């Protein structure tokens, strides 16, 4: 369906600082046109919601246009980076797309930017560096940092704009990101949209009386200032100067923009928490009528009225088109969870680029990972590593040892203790064409970045169509007496959320292959690395052209008496148990190393189960809600009639991981415990 012809005034999406200074009538007419368009559309969207034509709920930017429209016009849409919030409709309109595109989003129809998969203003335009927001607004700041840094690494003098409210300014991600931007000297303009309320909570209940949020900038070694964002003309001049300064110095700035929320938090907000006369006071400060008066003084009432009529007619025409657009279909929706893998990268057929031969080496798992990371950094210029202590120290387990000296800090980035914002930073890099490999010092610490991984990275492709290739390295597992916060198996916890791929290799060769396979995938991939395997034995590792086979299970041993599935360090324990049953009972099992936990590929295992009729699942994670429960359910649902016995699940106790060696040994599966469980089950 064709869209209505856009008025000429709305074809102008950029505003230069010089035009703002020297041709005020032209500049102000442009600003007013977009502000009027944004206000009118926000009001009409609210009306359409109340008529039941828009579902869910709607938030409005009424009162925020004096900030967002001038900034969006002044930004360079060819290279800058932005992520708008709930109050940013005017910015979306200016940045890219036809007004019908944005209306389609509110109507959640088939032509919406998110295909109806995300609601209202939860959209963006990743191809034009407008990052789609998630409701956890603080978490969006790190993503802006990463995409802006990616632009700078590509040679563009880009500026990043990240917005958050007075409420979100209390979140940890904001402080992590302010510190990270200052540390890396990133050209970011942080904007606090202070409209005096976080939903219904006034600033008096958020901060100590007299707090000025912009002054927090000093604590991070950056410039900060306050802006009265109710005067669009004055705001535009201040913003133009700030953008120019950040672009030229590549240093961040924090702006506390005092803005307005003329409607409640969302359509259902009754605003009964406002003080008497407060709403009327906000209305008196509204920047839109102020700008209209100024513009009438420059070009006359007749021209302003004609402009408003033209824009209003255009908006109504756009609403008609969007109302008649077809509804979305669920057909094929499940196929869009993951981005297509694409062709294999043109890896050189060598294990070590410094010793370009095909010979294998006898390596432990830690050495194999180091070789893989070195190969990736050597052959893939878009790659970089980040994580705590991975630089000079070489990581908590010395897996990245020597890589900083060889590749330098821009490629091997030692991060501050800020897992959430650093993961958001990695997401932004991915959206810009870079590929980060992030090491979490221990898998347990991934909980600090759970929003970024499960709600931002994992959903990015489904809700926006943007690929998000990142590798998360997670040193996992117990047996080393590290206690509850350094020993957990979190695969079941993480993979309860859709959109993540996961590998859990058990041999040095598979570890090497997994790193290459995960790196070239176009989705966020978790690699679980059992700490007990880092230096427990060595194996032959060579260049394997079939490295992508790590996405499928590996048959370790063959037999007809049971199908035995496990992964990680438990592969070794299971193999020991299999040897015992072969020697003592002449029982032979098909032992599978699952290797890939998501997406599960169970064809070979199902064929085995049809043959054996018996299923054993072993994992180190806890039994309750453990990964074995999902495996059992899937296999039994499809192969129930083939079963000769109840499936056997073996895992750790339903406890936090205890510290003392004797207690941890009682907590985890062992060869002896497995034998004790399987023996009566076989009879």
N, C-alpha and C positions, 0 to 999 in steps of 0.2 A: 504494500500500500504506500502510495506517495505521500510525503509530508507537505504541509502548507509552505508556501514560499516565505522565507525568513525576511523580515524587514531589513533594509540596508543598515540601520543603526545597530542592529544586533549582529551584523556580519563583522562588526569591529570589536574584536575581543582583546585587543592590546592597547595599552595606554603608556606612552613614554613620559618620563619625568619632565622632559623639556616641554612637551605639549601641556602638561599640567601647570607648568610655571608661566608659560608665555601665551597660551591660547585658552584661557580659562573657560570661555563659553563652549567651545568644542569639547573640551575635556569633561566639563560638568554635565553637558547634555548626554555624553556617552555614559557617565557614571549613573546619572539619573535614570536613563532608559533601562539599564540592567537592574537597578534597585527597584524601580517600579515594576518591572517584569517579575522579579523575585517575590516581591510583596504580594502582587496580584495573584501569582500562581500559588503561593503558600496559602492565601486566604481561600482560593477556589478548591485547593486540595482538602482543606478542612471541611468545606461545605460538602464536597463529594463524599468524604468519609461519613459525615453525619447523615447523608442520604443513603448510606449503605453501598455505595458504588466503589469505595476503596475499603479494603479489609484490614484487619489487624489493628493498628493505630497509626497516627501520624504525629510527628514532631514538627515544629515550625521555626523558621528563622526570622520571624517578624521582630524587628528591632536590632537584628545583628547585621543587616545589610550594609550599614555604614562602615563596617569593618571588612566584611568578607568580599564585597564587590570591588572596592578599590584595590584590595590586595590581589585578587585574582586577575584584574585587568593589568596590573603593574608587573606581575610575574611573567617570566618568559616561558610560554607554553611549549616551546620547542625543546626545552632541556630541563626546566625546573621540576621539582618533585613536591607533591602535596598530598595530604590526607585530610579531607574535610570531616567535620563532625555532624551531629544532628541539626545544627543551626546553619549549615553551609549550603543550602539549596542554591543561593545566588552564585556561589563559587562554582558549583557543579555546572550551572548553566553557562557561565563564562568560559570555563576550562575547555570543554569539548562537547560534541554531540548536538543534535537538534533538540528543541524543547520536547518534541514528541518522544524522543528516547527516554528522557527523564520522567515524563508522565507515564510512559509504559512501565517504568519501574514501580511507580506508586500503584498502578492498576494490577501489577503482578501478572501481566499478560505474556504471550509467547514472544513478543518482540522486546521485552525488557532486557537491559544489559545483563541481568543475572538469570534470564529465562524463567523468571518467576520463583527462583530458588531462594532469594533473599528479599527481605521486606523493605518497603519505603525507601529511606535514604541510605540504606546499607549497600551502596554500590559505588563504583568508581570507574576508572578507565585505565587499567594497568598499562596498556600499550602506549598511553600518553602520560604515564607516570603519575596518575591520580590513583592512589592506593585505596581500595575499598576498605571501609572501616569495619571493625567489630565493635560490639557494645562495650568492651573493656577498653575504654578510650585511652587510658594511660599506656596500654600495651602497643598502641599504634605509633608512639614516638620512635621506638627503636627501629621500626621498619622504615620510617622516613630517613633515619640516619643511614641505614644500609644502602638504600636505593640512591641517596644523594652521593654517598661515597663511591658507589658503583659508577655513577655519572662522572665524577671527578677522575676516577681511574681510567675511564674511557677518554679523558681529555676535555670534557665539557666543564665550563665554569658555572656549574649549576648551583642553585640555592634550594634548600629544602624548607618547606613550611609545615609545621606540625601544630595542631590546635588541641587544646584540652580546656575543660572548664575549671572554675574555682574548686569544684568538688573533686575532679580527677587530679588536681594538683597535689592532693594528699597521698596519692598512690606511690608505691615504691618505684614503679617503672619510670615515673617522671624524673625522680631524683637520679636513678641509674642512668637515664638517657642524657640528662644535663651534664652529668660527670663524664660520660663517654664522649659526647660531642666536644666538650672542652678538651678532654685528653687527646683526642684525635684531630683537634682543630678543624672540625667539620663546619661548613657554611650553612648552619641551620638557624632559622628564625622560629623560636619557641613562642607561641602566643597563648596566654591564659585568657580565655573568654570569661571575664569576671562579670557575671550578671547578677551577682549577690545571692544566688540560690543554687544549691545542688538538689534538683527536684524540689523538695519542700524545705530542705534544711538551710537556714540562713547562714551567712558567713560568720555571724556571731557565735554559732555553734560549731563552726569548723576550725576557726583560728582564734588565737589570743587577740583580744581587742587591740586595734592599732596595727595589726599585721599588714604589711605591704608585700604582696607576693613577688613583685619584680626585684625586691632587694635580696631575694634568695640567690640571684645571679652571682653576687659577690662571693658566695661560698664555693662557687664552681669556677671562679676566675674568669668570668665573662661579663660583658656589659649587659645592663638591664635598665629599663625605664618604664614609666607608666604612660598610658595613652588614653585620652578621652575619645572613645570610639563612637561617640554620638554625633560627631560633626564630620560628614564624609569628605568634604573639601580639605579640612585640616588633617584628617586621618590619612588621606591619600598622599599629602606632601610629606608627612612624617614617615609613612611606610616606604615611599620612594627612596628617601634618604637611607633608611635602614637596609633596604634590599641592595642598593648600590654599595653600601659599606660592607655588608656581608659577602657580596659577590667578589669584591676586590681584595678583601683581607682573608677570606676563608676562615673566619672566626664566628662562633655562634653568638646570638643575642637573645635575651629573654624580654618579651614585652608583656606587660600586664595591661590588657585592653579592657577598659571599663565600658561594657556594652549593655544591651538591654534584652530582656525576654518579655515581649509584650503579651505573649500568650503563656499558658502554663507549660510545664515540662513536656506534655504531650496532650493529645486531644481529650483524654479522659481526666485531665487535671482540673480540679475545681477551683484551685487557687485560694481556698478559704484560709490558708495560712498567712496570706499577705496582711500586713498591718493596715489599719484604716488610712485611706488616702494614698497608699503606696502605689497602687496601679495607676492612679491618675497622675502621680508624679513621674512615673516611667513614660507615660504617654506624652507629657510635656517635653521630655528630652528626646523624643523620636527624631532621628536624623532625616527621614524621608521628607516630611513636610518642610523642614528647615532648608533642605537642598532645593526643594521646589520653589520656595520663595526667592532664593538666590538666583535660580535659573530664570524665573519669570522676570526678574530685574534685568537680566542680560539679553534675553531673546523675546520676551513678551508672553502674555497669557495665551494668546491665540496659538502660537507655535507649540507651547507646552501642552495645551489641551489637545491639539491635533495629534501630537506624539502619543499621548496617553490613549486616545481613541484607537489609533493604529495598533498599538501594542495589545490593548484589550481585545480587539477583534481577532488578532493573530492567536492569542492565547485560547480564545473560545474555539477557534477553528482547530487548534491542536488538540483540545480536549475531545472534540467530536471524533477526530481521527483515532485517538487512543481508546476511546470508549468502544469503537467498532472493531478494534483489533482482536484477533482470535485469542482464545484462552490457551494456556500452555498445556502440553501433553506430557504424560509421564513416560511415554515410550522412549526407551533408550537412556533414561535418566541414570540407571545404575551403571551404565557403561562410562559415565562421565566422572566417576569417583576418582580415577587415576588418569593422569596424562599419559599418552602413548609413550612407550619406552624409546622408540626411535632406533636408528641403526647403531651398531656398535661403534665406539670411537676408534679412530685409526691408531691404536696402540702399536708401538714398536715391539717386535717379537723378541724382547729381551726382558730378563728379570731385573737387571740393574743397568741403568744407562751409563754408568761409569765403567762397567765391564760388559760391553755389548756382545755377549755370547749367549748361546742357548743352553748352556750347562745349568744344572740345578745346584742348589746350595742346601746344606743341612742347617735348618733354622728353627728356632722356637717361634711361638706365635707372636711375641713382642717384636722380634726381629723381622718377621714376615710382614707385619703391619707397617713397620718403619720402611721396609723396602717398597711397599705399595704406595705409601705416602710420598716417598721420594720420587717414585716413577710418575705419579700424578702431577706433582709440582714441577717436574722437569718437562713433561710433555704437554701439559695443559696450562696455558698462560692465564686462563680465567680462574684458576684454582687458588685457594688460600686456606690456611688452617687458623683456627682460633680456639682459645681455651685458657684456662687458668694454669699458669706455671709450665706451659708447653715450650717456652722459649729457651733461655739459657739453661734452665734446670732440666729440660727434656720431658716434662710431665711427671705426674706422681709416680708412674710406673716406668719412666724412662723410655716410653714408646716413641716419642718425638725427638729423641736425643740427636743432636747434630744438624737438625733441619734448619734451625734459625741461622746458624753460621753459613750454611750453604745458600739459603734463599733470601735471607734478610727479613727485617720486621714487616715490611708491607705485605709479605706473603705468609709469614708465620707470626701471628698476632697474639701476644700475651695479654689476656683480657683482665680487667679488674673483676672483683667478685660481684658480678652483676649478671647472673645467668639469664634473667628474663629479657633485659634490654639487649644483651649481646645476641640472644637468639632472634629477637626481632630484627636486629642489625643484619644477621645472616639471612633472614627472610627477604629483607630489602635488597641485599646483594643478589640474591637469586632472581628477584624480579628484574634486576638490571642486566642480567646475562652473566654474572659471576657465579661461581659454585664454591660454597664454603663447606669445609669439613670442621664441625665443632666438636671438640672433646669436652665431655663433662668429667670432672676429676673422678667422681664416682657416680654410678647410675642413680644412686639415691638422690643426688642433687638436682636431677632432672625435674623434680617436683617444683623447684623454684621457677621453672620455665614452662609449666604445664599449659598455661593459657596460650602461650606463643606456639607451642608445638601442636597441641590438639585442636585448638579453635582458630588459629590463624594460619599456620603453615598447612596443616592437614586438610583444611577446607578450601584453600585458596583456588585450586583448579575447579572444583565443583561449583563454587559460587561466582567465579569471575572469568574462568577460562584461561587464567594465567598459570604457566608452569612454575613450580616452586622446588627446584632441585637443590636439596641440602642433605648432607650426611651428618647424622648425630652419632658420635661414638660414645658408648655407654659401658664402662668397666663395671661388670655386674658379678653377682654371686658371692657365696660365702666359702667357709672352709679355711679362712686365713685368720680367724679370731679378730675381726675388725669391729664386731658389734653391730647394733641395729641400724646405724646410719651410714654404713659403708659396705653392706653385704647383701642388699636385697635383690630379688629378682622381680622386675616390674613390668615384664612383657604383657601379662594379662591386664594389668592396670592401664597401660598405655594403649594397647590394641583394642580396648573396649570402645575407643573413639575411631570413627572411620577416616580414611584418607592417608593413613601411614603405612608404608611398607617396612618390613623388618627382616633382618637376617641374624642368625645366631650360629656362626661357624664353630667347629670343634677341632679342626686340624690346621697346622700352619699353611698348607696349600689352600684350604678353603678360606682361611682368613685373608690371604693375599687376593684370591679371586673375588671374595665378597667386597673388598674395598674398591676394586675396579668396577664391579657390577653395580654397586650402590652409587658410586660417584657419577656414572654416566646416565643413571636413571633420571627421569624428569620429574620426580616426586620426592617428598621428604622421606628419607630412609633411616631407620634406626638400625645400628649395628651393635648388638650385644656382644661384648667381649668378656668372657669369664676370666676373672683375675687369676684364678688358680691355674689357668692354662698358659698364661703369659710366658712362664719359664719352666713349665712342667713337660720336659721331653722335647725332642727335636724331630723334625721330619723333612723329607726332601721337598723343596719348593722350586718350581721352575715356571717359565712362561707357559701358560696354558691357554691356547686359543679357544678352548671351550669353557672359559671362565664364567660365562653366563649360566652354566648348568647349576651354579650354586643357588639359583632360584627354585630348584626342585629337590626333592628328598634324595639322599644317597643310601643305597643298599649296602650296609656294612657286612652283614653275614646272611646266609641263606638257610632256610629250614621250612618244615611243614607243620610244626607243632603249635606255633603262635606267631602273631604279628606284633612286634615290639617296637614302639616309637619313642624316641627321645631326642635331645639336642643339647648343645653346650657341653660342659664338663661331664654331664651324666652319660654321654656316649661312652666314655672310658669305663665308667662304673657298670653300665649295662653290658658292655662287651665282656667284662670280667665275669659277670653273672651268667652270660651265655656260655662261656667256656666251662663254667662249673656244671651247668645242666647238661652240656654235651658229654662231659667226662663221667658224671655221676648217674645220670638218668637216661642218657642217649636221647635227649630231647633237643631238637634243633629249631631255632627261631629265625624268622626273617627280622633282622634288626635294621631299622631305618634311622638314619640321622636326618631329622626333619630339615635342618638348615634354614629354610625360609618359613617364617611364621606368618607373614602376610605379604602378598595374598597366598592363601593356602592352595597347594596343588597336590591333591590326594589320590590321583588316578592310580599310581603304582601301589600305593598303600591299600587302596580299596581292592585291587586285584589280588593282593596278598591276603587280605582278610577273607575274601571269598574262598581262597584256597585253604587257609588254616582254621578259620572259624573262631579264633581266639584273639583277643586284643589286650595288650598291655601298654599302658602309657606311663612314662616316667618323666618327671621334671623336678627341678630343685625348688621351684616356687611352692608356696603354700597350697594345700589341697583345696580349701574353700575358695571359690571363684578363681581357681588356678587355670592355667592355659589348657590343662588336660581335660577340663570339663567341656570346653568348646570342641576339642578334638573328638572326644567321646560322643558328644551329641551329634556332630556331623556324620561321623562314621556309622553310628548305630542307626540313625534315621534312614540312611541309604542302604544299609547292609544287615538289617535286623534278622532277616530269615537265614542269613549265613552263619549266625553266631551259634556256637556250641556251649558257651558259658557266658556268665556275666562279665562285662569288661572290668579289668583291674586297673585302678589308678593308684599311682604311688608318688608321693611328694613330701614336702616338709610339713612340720607341725604348724597348726594355726596359731602361731605366736610371733611376736617380734623376734628378730634374730638375736639369740643370746650371745654373750661375749666369751665366757670361759670355754676353753677347748672341750672339756667334758660335756658342757651344756650344748655347745654348738653341734658336737657329734651326735647328741641325742636328737637334735632338732632336724638335721639334714638326712636325706637318704644316703645309704652306704651299700656296698656290695652285700654285706651280711644281711642287712635289713631287707634288701630286694629279694634275696634268696628265701628268707623267711616268709615273705609275702607270697611269692610265686609258688613255692613247693606245695602247700595245701590247695592252692587254687588249681594246680594242674591235675590233682588227683580226681 
